[in-house]
Amino acid sequence: MAFSTKLSVATHMLALIAIFENEEVTSEAMAASIQTNPVVVRKLLSQLNKAGLIETSRGSGKTKLATLAQDISLYDIYQAVEKKQEVFKIHQDTNPACIVGGNIQTVLSKTMNDVERHVQQALETVSLQDIVTDIERVDNTKRGK
């Protein structure tokens, strides 16, 4: 089972933009920090731009947050970069003649919907600013500040 890393990569990118707000952070610099291909970064930048989370300038290549970091939740970022909104998908091709196969979707759907709602609520409570603050705190601790 594969899980997407788009949320963490996009959050990484937005944290770079927030922390280095007075500098030009290129897709190549972001890719080097993330250790991925700049094409991946540019694709996610496009999605973040379409979602209204960032603003880009053609000439300068300057990318900035479209709003304050404290006003961007992890759920906003998740919605911007993930095509599907389901955290879990229930398998559909089951044997309806089997007691489990005939009923598993109905039984699991309520639980999975509850879990997804809790995940959404948890992501809504964490802002990009919270992430930036934690990054800076951890970095200061590492540096002995």
Number of C-alpha atoms within 10 A of each C-alpha: 2 4 6 8 11 17 19 14 19 22 19 18 23 27 21 18 22 20 16 12 14 10 13 14 18 16 20 16 15 21 18 12 12 16 10 13 13 17 12 13 22 16 13 20 23 16 19 24 18 13 15 14 21 18 17 15 9 8 6 8 12 16 22 23 19 16 12 13 20 13 14 21 21 24 19 20 24 21 17 22 22 15 8 8 12 12 13 11 12 12 9 10 9 13 11 11 9 10 9 12 14 15 14 16 17 10 11 13 14 11 11 17 15 12 14 16 14 12 13 18 13 13 16 16 12 16 20 23 19 17 19 20 14 12 14 13 13 13 12 11 10 9 8 7 8
